[in-house]
């Protein structure tokens, strides 16, 4: 079972902590400075960094779950 990682764009404040902690997974949109998940990102290979980013997000905009 793999991870599902999403960023609630309406909650994200653009701090960028997630990009610092997991740049292979997260990116900031240059137009609105809101984080998103890199398309095709190897999320299962970076679970520890993703979990750290989820906990470190000041806006609590990162949602991590497992595929059912």
C-alpha positions in Angstrom: 0.0 0.0 0.0 1.5 3.3 -1.0 1.2 6.8 0.3 -1.2 9.5 -0.9 0.2 13.0 -0.4 -1.8 16.1 -1.0 -1.4 19.8 -0.1 -4.6 21.7 0.8 -3.9 24.7 -1.5 -6.5 26.9 0.3 -4.7 26.3 3.6 -1.1 26.5 2.5 0.6 29.8 3.4 3.7 29.3 1.3 6.3 29.0 4.1 8.2 26.4 2.0 9.3 24.2 4.9 8.1 21.2 2.9 10.3 22.1 -0.1 13.3 22.4 2.2 12.6 19.0 3.8 11.4 17.0 0.8 12.3 18.8 -2.5 11.8 15.7 -4.5 8.1 15.7 -3.4 7.0 19.3 -2.9 7.4 22.4 -5.0 6.2 26.0 -4.7 4.1 27.4 -7.5 6.0 30.5 -8.7 2.7 32.3 -9.5 1.0 32.1 -6.1 3.7 30.8 -3.8 1.5 27.8 -2.8 3.0 24.3 -2.3 2.0 21.3 -4.4 3.2 17.8 -4.9 5.5 17.3 -7.8 3.8 15.3 -10.5 5.0 11.7 -10.5 7.0 12.2 -7.3 8.3 9.0 -5.8 6.4 9.4 -2.6 6.9 5.9 -1.3 10.7 6.3 -1.4 10.6 9.5 0.7 8.1 8.6 3.5 10.3 9.8 6.3 10.9 13.2 4.7 7.2 13.6 3.9 6.1 12.8 7.4 8.6 15.3 8.7 7.3 17.9 6.3 3.7 17.1 7.4 4.6 17.7 11.0 6.7 20.8 10.3 4.1 22.6 8.2 3.0 25.7 10.1 -0.3 25.9 8.2 -1.0 22.1 8.6 -1.7 22.0 4.9 -0.1 18.6 4.1 -2.3 15.5 4.2 -0.7 12.1 4.2 -2.6 8.9 4.0 -2.3 5.3 2.8 -4.0 3.9 -0.3 -6.7 1.5 0.6 
